[in-house]
Amino acid sequence: MELKLKKPLVFFDLETTGINIASDRIVEISILKVFPNGNKESKTWLVNPEMEIPKEASDIHGITNEKVVTEPTFNELAQQVSDLIKGCDLAGFNSNRFDIPLLAEEMLRANVNFDMKDRVAIDVQVIFHKKEERTLSAGYKFYCGESLENA
């Protein structure tokens, strides 16, 4: 599939200490930057959140306190992340409700400008929910690969 881009598009995903946008922190950020000419650049950072990673969060993403203790803090990485995504539209799964707001909070704490003005935000989850039929049968087929009879 060919994307018709006017400017770079950054797909990104965050792993965090939890789901509270105001108080939780990033423990991993992964970025795939797609340029209009089709070239790609990717980067993943482990991040020391400067707080304990709850076991419940580690059970989901596999990132433990021991794994990030010597990694840079987001404050140390913020400008580098900002430079990489500068002038780019942003995309992700559930990104409009979680990843973008949490990234904005982290940038604010690091005193790095993060402006969504002149950016498009593409939430793949919204597209998925609009394109996939929202029935039990469709869900079963999508996730299990089999038809559900008499549902």
C-alpha positions in Angstrom: 0.0 0.0 0.0 1.3 3.4 -1.0 0.8 6.3 1.4 0.3 9.7 -0.2 2.0 11.8 2.4 2.7 15.6 2.2 4.9 15.4 5.3 6.3 12.7 7.5 4.0 10.5 9.4 5.1 9.1 12.8 3.5 5.9 14.1 4.3 5.6 17.8 3.5 3.5 20.8 4.1 4.1 24.5 4.5 1.6 27.3 3.8 3.2 30.6 3.6 2.7 34.4 -0.2 2.8 34.1 -3.2 4.5 32.5 -3.5 7.8 34.3 -2.4 10.4 31.8 -1.6 13.0 34.6 0.4 10.8 36.9 1.8 7.8 35.1 5.1 7.8 33.1 6.5 6.4 29.9 8.8 3.4 30.3 9.2 2.8 26.5 8.6 4.8 23.4 8.7 3.3 19.9 8.6 5.5 16.8 8.4 4.6 13.1 8.8 7.7 11.0 7.6 7.3 7.4 8.7 9.9 4.9 6.8 11.1 1.8 9.3 9.4 -0.4 8.7 6.0 1.4 11.9 6.0 3.4 11.6 5.0 7.1 13.4 5.7 10.3 12.7 3.9 13.5 13.8 4.3 17.1 12.9 2.7 20.4 14.0 4.0 23.8 13.6 2.3 27.2 12.9 5.1 29.7 13.5 5.3 33.5 10.2 6.6 34.7 11.7 7.8 38.1 8.9 5.9 39.9 8.1 2.3 40.6 6.6 0.3 37.7 3.6 -1.5 39.2 3.7 -5.3 38.7 0.3 -5.1 36.9 1.9 -2.9 34.2 5.1 -5.0 34.0 2.9 -8.1 33.5 1.4 -6.4 30.4 4.5 -5.0 28.7 7.3 -7.0 30.3 9.3 -3.9 31.3 10.5 -4.1 34.9 12.1 -1.7 37.3 15.4 -3.6 37.0 15.3 -3.2 33.2 15.0 0.6 33.2 17.0 1.6 36.3 20.1 2.6 34.2 18.1 4.0 31.3 17.7 7.8 30.6 14.7 9.6 32.1 12.1 11.1 29.7 13.4 14.5 30.8 16.8 13.5 29.3 15.2 12.2 26.1 12.5 14.7 25.5 14.3 17.0 23.2 15.6 14.1 21.1 12.0 12.7 20.8 10.7 16.2 20.0 13.3 16.7 17.3 12.4 13.3 15.7 8.7 14.0 15.5 8.9 17.7 14.7 6.8 18.7 11.7 5.2 15.2 11.5 1.6 14.0 11.7 1.1 11.4 14.4 -0.6 8.0 14.3 -1.1 5.1 16.7 -3.6 2.7 18.2 -5.8 4.5 20.8 -3.3 7.4 20.4 -5.9 10.2 20.5 -7.2 9.1 23.9 -4.0 7.9 25.5 -0.6 8.1 23.8 -0.8 11.7 22.5 -2.1 13.2 25.8 0.4 11.2 27.9 3.3 12.3 25.6 2.1 15.9 25.9 2.1 15.6 29.7 5.6 14.2 29.7 6.8 17.0 27.3 5.2 19.6 29.6 7.0 18.1 32.6 10.3 18.2 30.6 9.7 21.9 29.5 9.8 20.9 25.9 7.3 22.4 23.5 4.8 19.9 22.1 2.2 21.5 19.8 -0.5 19.6 17.9 -1.2 22.7 15.8 -0.6 22.0 12.1 -0.5 18.2 12.8 -3.0 15.5 11.9 -3.6 12.8 14.5 -4.6 9.5 13.1 -6.0 7.0 15.6 -5.9 3.6 14.0 -8.3 2.2 16.7 -11.0 4.6 15.4 -10.5 3.5 11.9 -10.5 -0.2 12.9 -13.8 0.3 14.8 -15.4 2.0 11.8 -14.2 -0.5 9.3 -14.8 -3.8 11.2 -18.3 -5.0 11.7 -19.2 -4.7 15.4 -20.9 -8.0 16.1 -20.1 -11.1 18.1 -19.8 -13.1 14.9 -17.5 -10.6 13.3 -15.3 -10.4 16.4 -15.1 -14.2 16.7 -14.1 -14.4 13.1 -11.5 -11.7 13.4 -9.9 -12.9 16.6 -10.3 -16.7 16.2 -10.3 -17.1 12.4 -13.4 -19.2 12.5 -17.0 -18.6 11.8 -19.4 -18.6 14.7 -22.6 -20.4 13.9 -26.1 -19.3 15.1 -24.7 -16.2 17.0 
